[in-house]
Amino acid sequence: MYEEYYGFKMKPFSKTPDPRFLYMSKGHAEALARLQYGVEEKEFILLTGEIGSGKTTLSRALIDSLNSSHKIVLIINPRLSPVNLLKTLASGFGIDRPSRSRNNILEVIYNSLYNLYTEGNVPIIIIDEAQLIPSKDTFEEIRLLTNFQLDDTNLLSIVLIGQPDLRKRLEGKSYQSLRQRIGLLYHLEGLTEEEVYAYINHRISIAGREERTFTESAIRSVHRHSGGIPRKINNLCTYALLEGFGRGVSLIEEDIIEDVAGELGFALKG
């Protein structure tokens, strides 16, 4: 459809977290640098951001930046009981048929982490959508994993990624002991207007089109209605390209953005 009409080789505003399309805004570059540093230092890391701010894409970029010495366990659906969390981690670290006993599972996980350490590997646990962790007890198991350490180093790095509600939750008194273990934290903000301009043109270029596709006033409108949140930008731009294709225009003007913002429910009130 619109891809061929505009000369794209692929969809420029796909919803999938493809690291090829990652635009390194100042905030995203800072977040990735902190994640990389925290992983190498085997820290407990907390990354938060609004829905659609690019957290998952950043986690994929982090994974792609690591070498074969890193042993990564990625959990994308953390709605797990404490024991099921431990079983999932045990399986991720190559432990077949872990025991049903919590203490035995912890023991084999520790032995696996120690073996990885002696082999020069860096174990990493990445938990995406961590605001979905169902209970304090599951968070407590995560905290206890930070006790897996030697005299001078931790045995693993843990990365929690979630929406702002996660940080608010961890600010509660009952999570104080877990919060104190966090060595690095970062919150992703929305893109500035200048960054939205660069973001849109970056994705269009990666998709194979060099010609200008959105006017400056259209991009200002995208920024106003999206708040600089990448997922909202993607939705607006995708619908704008579909609308532009339907109208037979080669350049997306502000009026198209205003129209599709209304259709998507993004239109500003007042």
Disulfide bonds with the S-S distance in Angstrom:
none
